[in-house]
Amino acid sequence: CSCSPNGVLIEYEDMFPFKGELEILRSPYAYSEEDIERIQQLAEQHKLEVVPLVQTFGHVEFILKHQKYQHLREVERFPNSFNPHIPDTLALLKSILSQVIEKHRRSTWIHIGADEVFHLGEGMDSKNWMSHNKGDVGTMYLKHIKEVLGFLTAQYWGLRVLMWDDMLRKISVGALRESGIAKHVSPVVWFYAPDFEAEQIGKVTLPFLTKYVESGFEAVWFASAFKGTTGPAQAWTPLSYHLKNHLSWLKVMQAVPRLAPLRLQGVVLTGWQRYDHYSVLCELLPVSIPSLAICLQTLVNGEPPALLAWPGSPPAPTACQSPSCWAGRWGRWEAEEEDLHLTHIWECGEGRVMVRCPKLFCPFPHPPGGFTEEAKRKVLDVLGLESVQLEQSTWCVARGRGSCMRRDALEGSRGLVTQMPWSQPCQGAGVHPAQCTPRAEPSPSPPFPQRGQGSVPRCGDLSHGGAG
């Protein structure tokens, strides 16, 4: 598949401007119809297609929390899943789908959710159905999905459909094939753990994919995560966690050709907003943009080590010793080796940072032929730097607007270079720190506090003005 971004998957939930009988589902803060149109216009300008996601089985608290629809719950005390045996359920879903699709006429895809249908089979109607029809939860699940797909294919010819795959994993090949859903929908296989092999999704991934081949599916999608999957109330996105998830997915993608005729049709980089309708928000989108950028570039360009050095840079030492991170106008934070993969970061002039063998610039072994200017530019864009050059034998000098990253970002990116103004810069730039003499201040300045004393900022937690 082509991993260039060409779409935006949006699960509106109660943020969609429902109207008429469905207006009760609409949040007071919902998008207006003009907002929905504007979102699509902006997406179109950037050659992105908006793919709406409408939950059609589970994760429907925003619907079933209302007294008007409580009778549609699978289990009376839980508002998360539909009772698939009540005719009003399908009628309501048809109305919801119609309103959403009507406002997305540019879209050629729709995602029907259908993941994590908790408590399915626990309601009395479901128990009676399974008893009378000699069925199980899997066949009951497929019956409802088939009804939803039947409506979409009949009413919106040519609209392509996606669904999450987790509920399909426990269903037999025979039941899947008999249902016939493979003709009308593509499963999206999701897994968000940082480290896994092709055989480890849900215990065994390739057998799942093999099962989908045997069940008649022609294409699958994969779903990774760039934010939101490490906790329901995170304030910061752990970059290394999500980067490792994408590196693992690259390994799985390499195995897909062995599963022909099944083909990989696309990859969704998911970013959770909240775990369910009643949860607080996960980390907000702005703090996760670096993770999104790096994870996307990983999928587009492959594993990152090929971008981690310039021609002529020296090999990295086997271990960095006594690393330190200079941060803030008056503060210094002494970092442990496990916190920073750098030997030193030292300010040596206005807008310049001297770095002692960061793994970013000094990996070993060297790639043959060095690196192109395009590769160099991509890394500079990620770091927020304008230029990087090699000075002397083991010192790199960076210039620009880079900002300090937290420990997890440093680990995940194999060391990031940053610009951090210091009140006592060295005399000139490009000199070895051993030859660097702090410049005298015209007025007294507070001493550097030691670790544990005063408000010494951790690298990446700088909040005062002037710090990068």
ROGUKE-321785 format. One line per field, with one value per residue (C-alpha): residue number from 1; residue in one letter; x negated, y, z negated. Coordinates in steps of 0.2 Angstrom, whole numbers, plus 5000, padded with zeros to 4 digits. Last residue first. Example, Ala and Ser with C-alpha at 12.3 -4.5 7.8 and 13.67 -1.06 7.14 Angstrom:
// ROGUKE-321785
n <- 2 | 1
res <- s | a
x <- 4932 | 4938
y <- 4995 | 4978
z <- 4964 | 4961
//
This chain:
// ROGUKE-321785
n <- 468 | 467 | 466 | 465 | 464 | 463 | 462 | 461 | 460 | 459 | 458 | 457 | 456 | 455 | 454 | 453 | 452 | 451 | 450 | 449 | 448 | 447 | 446 | 445 | 444 | 443 | 442 | 441 | 440 | 439 | 438 | 437 | 436 | 435 | 434 | 433 | 432 | 431 | 430 | 429 | 428 | 427 | 426 | 425 | 424 | 423 | 422 | 421 | 420 | 419 | 418 | 417 | 416 | 415 | 414 | 413 | 412 | 411 | 410 | 409 | 408 | 407 | 406 | 405 | 404 | 403 | 402 | 401 | 400 | 399 | 398 | 397 | 396 | 395 | 394 | 393 | 392 | 391 | 390 | 389 | 388 | 387 | 386 | 385 | 384 | 383 | 382 | 381 | 380 | 379 | 378 | 377 | 376 | 375 | 374 | 373 | 372 | 371 | 370 | 369 | 368 | 367 | 366 | 365 | 364 | 363 | 362 | 361 | 360 | 359 | 358 | 357 | 356 | 355 | 354 | 353 | 352 | 351 | 350 | 349 | 348 | 347 | 346 | 345 | 344 | 343 | 342 | 341 | 340 | 339 | 338 | 337 | 336 | 335 | 334 | 333 | 332 | 331 | 330 | 329 | 328 | 327 | 326 | 325 | 324 | 323 | 322 | 321 | 320 | 319 | 318 | 317 | 316 | 315 | 314 | 313 | 312 | 311 | 310 | 309 | 308 | 307 | 306 | 305 | 304 | 303 | 302 | 301 | 300 | 299 | 298 | 297 | 296 | 295 | 294 | 293 | 292 | 291 | 290 | 289 | 288 | 287 | 286 | 285 | 284 | 283 | 282 | 281 | 280 | 279 | 278 | 277 | 276 | 275 | 274 | 273 | 272 | 271 | 270 | 269 | 268 | 267 | 266 | 265 | 264 | 263 | 262 | 261 | 260 | 259 | 258 | 257 | 256 | 255 | 254 | 253 | 252 | 251 | 250 | 249 | 248 | 247 | 246 | 245 | 244 | 243 | 242 | 241 | 240 | 239 | 238 | 237 | 236 | 235 | 234 | 233 | 232 | 231 | 230 | 229 | 228 | 227 | 226 | 225 | 224 | 223 | 222 | 221 | 220 | 219 | 218 | 217 | 216 | 215 | 214 | 213 | 212 | 211 | 210 | 209 | 208 | 207 | 206 | 205 | 204 | 203 | 202 | 201 | 200 | 199 | 198 | 197 | 196 | 195 | 194 | 193 | 192 | 191 | 190 | 189 | 188 | 187 | 186 | 185 | 184 | 183 | 182 | 181 | 180 | 179 | 178 | 177 | 176 | 175 | 174 | 173 | 172 | 171 | 170 | 169 | 168 | 167 | 166 | 165 | 164 | 163 | 162 | 161 | 160 | 159 | 158 | 157 | 156 | 155 | 154 | 153 | 152 | 151 | 150 | 149 | 148 | 147 | 146 | 145 | 144 | 143 | 142 | 141 | 140 | 139 | 138 | 137 | 136 | 135 | 134 | 133 | 132 | 131 | 130 | 129 | 128 | 127 | 126 | 125 | 124 | 123 | 122 | 121 | 120 | 119 | 118 | 117 | 116 | 115 | 114 | 113 | 112 | 111 | 110 | 109 | 108 | 107 | 106 | 105 | 104 | 103 | 102 | 101 | 100 | 99 | 98 | 97 | 96 | 95 | 94 | 93 | 92 | 91 | 90 | 89 | 88 | 87 | 86 | 85 | 84 | 83 | 82 | 81 | 80 | 79 | 78 | 77 | 76 | 75 | 74 | 73 | 72 | 71 | 70 | 69 | 68 | 67 | 66 | 65 | 64 | 63 | 62 | 61 | 60 | 59 | 58 | 57 | 56 | 55 | 54 | 53 | 52 | 51 | 50 | 49 | 48 | 47 | 46 | 45 | 44 | 43 | 42 | 41 | 40 | 39 | 38 | 37 | 36 | 35 | 34 | 33 | 32 | 31 | 30 | 29 | 28 | 27 | 26 | 25 | 24 | 23 | 22 | 21 | 20 | 19 | 18 | 17 | 16 | 15 | 14 | 13 | 12 | 11 | 10 | 9 | 8 | 7 | 6 | 5 | 4 | 3 | 2 | 1
res <- g | a | g | g | h | s | l | d | g | c | r | p | v | s | g | q | g | r | q | p | f | p | p | s | p | s | p | e | a | r | p | t | c | q | a | p | h | v | g | a | g | q | c | p | q | s | w | p | m | q | t | v | l | g | r | s | g | e | l | a | d | r | r | m | c | s | g | r | g | r | a | v | c | w | t | s | q | e | l | q | v | s | e | l | g | l | v | d | l | v | k | r | k | a | e | e | t | f | g | g | p | p | h | p | f | p | c | f | l | k | p | c | r | v | m | v | r | g | e | g | c | e | w | i | h | t | l | h | l | d | e | e | e | a | e | w | r | g | w | r | g | a | w | c | s | p | s | q | c | a | t | p | a | p | p | s | g | p | w | a | l | l | a | p | p | e | g | n | v | l | t | q | l | c | i | a | l | s | p | i | s | v | p | l | l | e | c | l | v | s | y | h | d | y | r | q | w | g | t | l | v | v | g | q | l | r | l | p | a | l | r | p | v | a | q | m | v | k | l | w | s | l | h | n | k | l | h | y | s | l | p | t | w | a | q | a | p | g | t | t | g | k | f | a | s | a | f | w | v | a | e | f | g | s | e | v | y | k | t | l | f | p | l | t | v | k | g | i | q | e | a | e | f | d | p | a | y | f | w | v | v | p | s | v | h | k | a | i | g | s | e | r | l | a | g | v | s | i | k | r | l | m | d | d | w | m | l | v | r | l | g | w | y | q | a | t | l | f | g | l | v | e | k | i | h | k | l | y | m | t | g | v | d | g | k | n | h | s | m | w | n | k | s | d | m | g | e | g | l | h | f | v | e | d | a | g | i | h | i | w | t | s | r | r | h | k | e | i | v | q | s | l | i | s | k | l | l | a | l | t | d | p | i | h | p | n | f | s | n | p | f | r | e | v | e | r | l | h | q | y | k | q | h | k | l | i | f | e | v | h | g | f | t | q | v | l | p | v | v | e | l | k | h | q | e | a | l | q | q | i | r | e | i | d | e | e | s | y | a | y | p | s | r | l | i | e | l | e | g | k | f | p | f | m | d | e | y | e | i | l | v | g | n | p | s | c | s | c
x <- 4932 | 4931 | 4933 | 4948 | 4952 | 4960 | 4946 | 4953 | 4943 | 4927 | 4932 | 4933 | 4924 | 4936 | 4925 | 4914 | 4917 | 4902 | 4891 | 4895 | 4884 | 4879 | 4890 | 4883 | 4874 | 4873 | 4862 | 4860 | 4843 | 4842 | 4840 | 4823 | 4824 | 4808 | 4815 | 4831 | 4822 | 4825 | 4837 | 4845 | 4838 | 4834 | 4846 | 4863 | 4867 | 4886 | 4890 | 4902 | 4908 | 4907 | 4911 | 4903 | 4913 | 4906 | 4911 | 4928 | 4938 | 4926 | 4925 | 4944 | 4946 | 4935 | 4944 | 4940 | 4931 | 4936 | 4927 | 4927 | 4911 | 4893 | 4885 | 4866 | 4859 | 4843 | 4833 | 4819 | 4820 | 4836 | 4850 | 4864 | 4883 | 4895 | 4912 | 4918 | 4936 | 4931 | 4943 | 4939 | 4921 | 4923 | 4933 | 4920 | 4905 | 4915 | 4918 | 4900 | 4895 | 4886 | 4869 | 4864 | 4865 | 4874 | 4861 | 4860 | 4862 | 4873 | 4865 | 4878 | 4894 | 4883 | 4878 | 4859 | 4855 | 4867 | 4864 | 4879 | 4880 | 4893 | 4882 | 4866 | 4859 | 4873 | 4868 | 4877 | 4866 | 4863 | 4880 | 4893 | 4902 | 4912 | 4904 | 4887 | 4893 | 4896 | 4889 | 4901 | 4894 | 4904 | 4901 | 4907 | 4915 | 4908 | 4891 | 4892 | 4879 | 4871 | 4858 | 4853 | 4860 | 4858 | 4851 | 4845 | 4854 | 4846 | 4839 | 4849 | 4842 | 4858 | 4873 | 4881 | 4898 | 4909 | 4905 | 4909 | 4927 | 4936 | 4947 | 4949 | 4968 | 4972 | 4959 | 4963 | 4981 | 4974 | 4963 | 4976 | 4990 | 4978 | 4973 | 4992 | 4996 | 4994 | 5006 | 5019 | 5023 | 5018 | 5033 | 5049 | 5060 | 5070 | 5089 | 5091 | 5077 | 5058 | 5056 | 5048 | 5038 | 5026 | 5027 | 5014 | 5024 | 5015 | 5021 | 5026 | 5015 | 5019 | 5026 | 5022 | 5009 | 5004 | 4985 | 4986 | 4992 | 4976 | 4968 | 4983 | 4980 | 4963 | 4968 | 4981 | 4968 | 4959 | 4976 | 4978 | 4960 | 4964 | 4979 | 4970 | 4955 | 4966 | 4974 | 4988 | 4990 | 5005 | 5012 | 5029 | 5036 | 5019 | 5006 | 5017 | 5021 | 5008 | 4999 | 5008 | 5008 | 5022 | 5020 | 5031 | 5037 | 5041 | 5049 | 5059 | 5066 | 5066 | 5050 | 5041 | 5048 | 5042 | 5025 | 5025 | 5030 | 5017 | 5004 | 5008 | 5007 | 5008 | 5021 | 5008 | 4992 | 4987 | 4981 | 4970 | 4975 | 4967 | 4975 | 4993 | 5007 | 5015 | 5029 | 5034 | 5046 | 5058 | 5064 | 5082 | 5095 | 5090 | 5082 | 5099 | 5106 | 5112 | 5108 | 5089 | 5088 | 5097 | 5086 | 5070 | 5075 | 5078 | 5065 | 5056 | 5071 | 5075 | 5057 | 5059 | 5064 | 5075 | 5072 | 5085 | 5084 | 5098 | 5101 | 5120 | 5127 | 5144 | 5143 | 5124 | 5127 | 5143 | 5136 | 5120 | 5130 | 5140 | 5125 | 5117 | 5132 | 5132 | 5113 | 5115 | 5128 | 5117 | 5102 | 5113 | 5119 | 5132 | 5144 | 5158 | 5170 | 5157 | 5146 | 5162 | 5168 | 5151 | 5150 | 5167 | 5163 | 5147 | 5130 | 5126 | 5117 | 5111 | 5097 | 5097 | 5078 | 5078 | 5092 | 5085 | 5095 | 5081 | 5087 | 5077 | 5081 | 5082 | 5086 | 5105 | 5100 | 5115 | 5128 | 5117 | 5119 | 5138 | 5140 | 5130 | 5140 | 5156 | 5151 | 5145 | 5161 | 5171 | 5158 | 5161 | 5180 | 5182 | 5176 | 5165 | 5148 | 5149 | 5136 | 5121 | 5113 | 5128 | 5126 | 5139 | 5152 | 5141 | 5142 | 5149 | 5162 | 5175 | 5164 | 5166 | 5178 | 5170 | 5154 | 5138 | 5141 | 5135 | 5119 | 5115 | 5114 | 5097 | 5104 | 5115 | 5116 | 5102 | 5101 | 5084 | 5083 | 5069 | 5063 | 5053 | 5036 | 5028 | 5023 | 5036 | 5049 | 5046 | 5048 | 5065 | 5070 | 5067 | 5076 | 5092 | 5092 | 5090 | 5104 | 5116 | 5111 | 5099 | 5106 | 5103 | 5121 | 5119 | 5131 | 5139 | 5156 | 5155 | 5159 | 5178 | 5174 | 5155 | 5138 | 5124 | 5110 | 5100 | 5111 | 5100 | 5089 | 5077 | 5066 | 5054 | 5043 | 5037 | 5023 | 5007 | 4993 | 4992 | 4995 | 5000
y <- 5133 | 5143 | 5162 | 5164 | 5152 | 5135 | 5123 | 5105 | 5097 | 5095 | 5095 | 5112 | 5117 | 5125 | 5125 | 5111 | 5093 | 5093 | 5107 | 5125 | 5135 | 5151 | 5166 | 5180 | 5195 | 5209 | 5212 | 5193 | 5186 | 5175 | 5156 | 5150 | 5136 | 5127 | 5111 | 5115 | 5113 | 5128 | 5130 | 5146 | 5161 | 5164 | 5152 | 5157 | 5162 | 5166 | 5150 | 5150 | 5132 | 5126 | 5108 | 5092 | 5076 | 5060 | 5043 | 5049 | 5037 | 5040 | 5059 | 5059 | 5049 | 5060 | 5076 | 5087 | 5103 | 5115 | 5118 | 5136 | 5136 | 5132 | 5116 | 5112 | 5095 | 5090 | 5074 | 5079 | 5097 | 5106 | 5096 | 5106 | 5107 | 5120 | 5127 | 5117 | 5112 | 5094 | 5086 | 5099 | 5096 | 5078 | 5080 | 5092 | 5080 | 5066 | 5078 | 5084 | 5066 | 5055 | 5045 | 5033 | 5018 | 5020 | 5023 | 5009 | 5017 | 5032 | 5050 | 5063 | 5057 | 5047 | 5063 | 5064 | 5080 | 5093 | 5112 | 5123 | 5139 | 5153 | 5166 | 5157 | 5141 | 5133 | 5115 | 5099 | 5084 | 5066 | 5062 | 5048 | 5056 | 5049 | 5033 | 5041 | 5052 | 5070 | 5085 | 5099 | 5116 | 5132 | 5150 | 5155 | 5138 | 5121 | 5114 | 5095 | 5084 | 5067 | 5060 | 5046 | 5040 | 5022 | 5013 | 5030 | 5035 | 5034 | 5050 | 5061 | 5062 | 5061 | 5066 | 5054 | 5048 | 5046 | 5028 | 5024 | 5029 | 5013 | 5016 | 5032 | 5034 | 5023 | 5032 | 5049 | 5046 | 5041 | 5056 | 5068 | 5061 | 5060 | 5078 | 5083 | 5074 | 5090 | 5099 | 5085 | 5084 | 5070 | 5059 | 5068 | 5063 | 5048 | 5047 | 5045 | 5032 | 5030 | 5048 | 5058 | 5043 | 5046 | 5033 | 5031 | 5022 | 5011 | 5006 | 4993 | 4978 | 4964 | 4947 | 4937 | 4934 | 4931 | 4930 | 4948 | 4953 | 4949 | 4965 | 4974 | 4965 | 4971 | 4989 | 4987 | 4984 | 5000 | 5009 | 5003 | 5007 | 5025 | 5025 | 5021 | 5032 | 5047 | 5046 | 5059 | 5070 | 5074 | 5057 | 5054 | 5038 | 5030 | 5024 | 5023 | 5041 | 5046 | 5040 | 5024 | 5010 | 5003 | 4991 | 4989 | 4973 | 4968 | 4953 | 4946 | 4929 | 4920 | 4910 | 4926 | 4933 | 4917 | 4920 | 4937 | 4930 | 4916 | 4930 | 4939 | 4926 | 4931 | 4945 | 4953 | 4942 | 4933 | 4948 | 4953 | 4965 | 4979 | 4996 | 4990 | 4998 | 4984 | 4987 | 4976 | 4986 | 4974 | 4978 | 4978 | 4972 | 4956 | 4950 | 4951 | 4935 | 4928 | 4910 | 4915 | 4923 | 4908 | 4895 | 4905 | 4905 | 4920 | 4925 | 4937 | 4946 | 4956 | 4964 | 4969 | 4987 | 4991 | 4999 | 5002 | 5008 | 5018 | 5012 | 5011 | 5021 | 5015 | 4996 | 4994 | 5005 | 4996 | 4978 | 4983 | 4987 | 4971 | 4961 | 4969 | 4964 | 4946 | 4945 | 4949 | 4936 | 4923 | 4928 | 4928 | 4910 | 4902 | 4888 | 4899 | 4897 | 4897 | 4911 | 4922 | 4919 | 4924 | 4939 | 4945 | 4942 | 4953 | 4945 | 4941 | 4957 | 4964 | 4974 | 4977 | 4981 | 4986 | 4989 | 5005 | 5008 | 5017 | 5026 | 5028 | 5037 | 5054 | 5070 | 5068 | 5070 | 5079 | 5067 | 5053 | 5059 | 5061 | 5045 | 5035 | 5042 | 5039 | 5021 | 5018 | 5023 | 5011 | 4997 | 4999 | 5002 | 4984 | 4977 | 4962 | 4970 | 4977 | 4991 | 4993 | 5006 | 5012 | 4999 | 4996 | 4989 | 4977 | 4976 | 4994 | 5000 | 5003 | 5017 | 5027 | 5041 | 5041 | 5047 | 5038 | 5026 | 5038 | 5046 | 5029 | 5021 | 5013 | 4996 | 4992 | 5005 | 5018 | 5030 | 5035 | 5048 | 5047 | 5064 | 5064 | 5073 | 5082 | 5097 | 5108 | 5094 | 5093 | 5111 | 5110 | 5095 | 5104 | 5119 | 5109 | 5101 | 5118 | 5125 | 5112 | 5117 | 5107 | 5102 | 5112 | 5110 | 5091 | 5084 | 5067 | 5076 | 5083 | 5066 | 5069 | 5083 | 5088 | 5080 | 5093 | 5080 | 5083 | 5069 | 5055 | 5063 | 5049 | 5057 | 5047 | 5059 | 5054 | 5054 | 5052 | 5044 | 5026 | 5018 | 5000
z <- 4880 | 4864 | 4866 | 4855 | 4841 | 4844 | 4846 | 4843 | 4858 | 4849 | 4831 | 4823 | 4807 | 4795 | 4779 | 4773 | 4778 | 4790 | 4786 | 4789 | 4801 | 4792 | 4793 | 4803 | 4798 | 4811 | 4826 | 4829 | 4832 | 4847 | 4844 | 4851 | 4864 | 4868 | 4860 | 4869 | 4886 | 4897 | 4911 | 4904 | 4895 | 4877 | 4869 | 4863 | 4845 | 4844 | 4854 | 4869 | 4873 | 4891 | 4893 | 4901 | 4900 | 4895 | 4901 | 4906 | 4894 | 4880 | 4882 | 4884 | 4868 | 4858 | 4863 | 4878 | 4878 | 4892 | 4909 | 4916 | 4925 | 4926 | 4922 | 4919 | 4919 | 4910 | 4912 | 4924 | 4926 | 4931 | 4940 | 4946 | 4943 | 4950 | 4947 | 4933 | 4928 | 4924 | 4935 | 4949 | 4947 | 4948 | 4965 | 4971 | 4969 | 4978 | 4992 | 4992 | 4996 | 4983 | 4983 | 4997 | 4986 | 4969 | 4955 | 4942 | 4929 | 4925 | 4923 | 4927 | 4918 | 4906 | 4898 | 4899 | 4888 | 4894 | 4896 | 4896 | 4906 | 4906 | 4898 | 4892 | 4885 | 4875 | 4870 | 4872 | 4866 | 4867 | 4875 | 4873 | 4859 | 4845 | 4843 | 4842 | 4827 | 4830 | 4820 | 4822 | 4822 | 4818 | 4820 | 4837 | 4842 | 4846 | 4847 | 4849 | 4843 | 4847 | 4837 | 4848 | 4865 | 4869 | 4884 | 4891 | 4907 | 4923 | 4931 | 4943 | 4961 | 4970 | 4959 | 4947 | 4941 | 4956 | 4960 | 4941 | 4944 | 4949 | 4965 | 4974 | 4975 | 4959 | 4949 | 4956 | 4949 | 4932 | 4931 | 4936 | 4925 | 4910 | 4913 | 4914 | 4898 | 4887 | 4898 | 4899 | 4880 | 4869 | 4865 | 4862 | 4847 | 4848 | 4849 | 4868 | 4868 | 4868 | 4873 | 4888 | 4895 | 4909 | 4923 | 4936 | 4949 | 4962 | 4979 | 4992 | 4986 | 4998 | 4996 | 5012 | 5005 | 4987 | 4990 | 4996 | 4979 | 4969 | 4973 | 4966 | 4949 | 4948 | 4951 | 4938 | 4925 | 4930 | 4928 | 4911 | 4906 | 4911 | 4900 | 4884 | 4889 | 4890 | 4873 | 4876 | 4861 | 4850 | 4849 | 4842 | 4850 | 4851 | 4863 | 4879 | 4881 | 4895 | 4911 | 4912 | 4925 | 4936 | 4950 | 4965 | 4973 | 4991 | 5001 | 4987 | 4991 | 4975 | 4979 | 4982 | 4965 | 4957 | 4963 | 4956 | 4939 | 4941 | 4945 | 4929 | 4916 | 4897 | 4899 | 4911 | 4907 | 4923 | 4933 | 4918 | 4904 | 4895 | 4892 | 4889 | 4900 | 4910 | 4923 | 4938 | 4948 | 4957 | 4975 | 4978 | 4992 | 5000 | 4983 | 4975 | 4983 | 4967 | 4972 | 4974 | 4957 | 4948 | 4957 | 4953 | 4935 | 4924 | 4911 | 4921 | 4928 | 4913 | 4914 | 4932 | 4932 | 4947 | 4964 | 4978 | 4996 | 5004 | 5021 | 5019 | 5005 | 5001 | 5005 | 5000 | 4984 | 4978 | 4981 | 4972 | 4956 | 4958 | 4960 | 4945 | 4935 | 4941 | 4938 | 4920 | 4917 | 4926 | 4915 | 4899 | 4902 | 4912 | 4909 | 4916 | 4901 | 4888 | 4896 | 4898 | 4881 | 4873 | 4885 | 4879 | 4861 | 4862 | 4859 | 4877 | 4880 | 4864 | 4872 | 4890 | 4891 | 4909 | 4922 | 4929 | 4945 | 4955 | 4971 | 4987 | 5003 | 4995 | 5005 | 5000 | 4982 | 4975 | 4982 | 4975 | 4957 | 4958 | 4967 | 4954 | 4940 | 4948 | 4953 | 4935 | 4927 | 4939 | 4935 | 4916 | 4918 | 4924 | 4907 | 4909 | 4910 | 4892 | 4893 | 4883 | 4871 | 4860 | 4847 | 4833 | 4845 | 4854 | 4873 | 4873 | 4885 | 4872 | 4865 | 4881 | 4876 | 4859 | 4866 | 4861 | 4876 | 4889 | 4882 | 4874 | 4891 | 4889 | 4896 | 4911 | 4925 | 4921 | 4935 | 4942 | 4955 | 4968 | 4973 | 4989 | 4989 | 5004 | 4993 | 5001 | 4999 | 4980 | 4979 | 4988 | 4978 | 4962 | 4968 | 4973 | 4956 | 4948 | 4958 | 4952 | 4935 | 4924 | 4907 | 4891 | 4885 | 4889 | 4902 | 4898 | 4894 | 4911 | 4918 | 4921 | 4932 | 4932 | 4929 | 4929 | 4926 | 4910 | 4901 | 4909 | 4922 | 4925 | 4939 | 4950 | 4960 | 4977 | 4990 | 4980 | 4990 | 4984 | 5002 | 5000
//
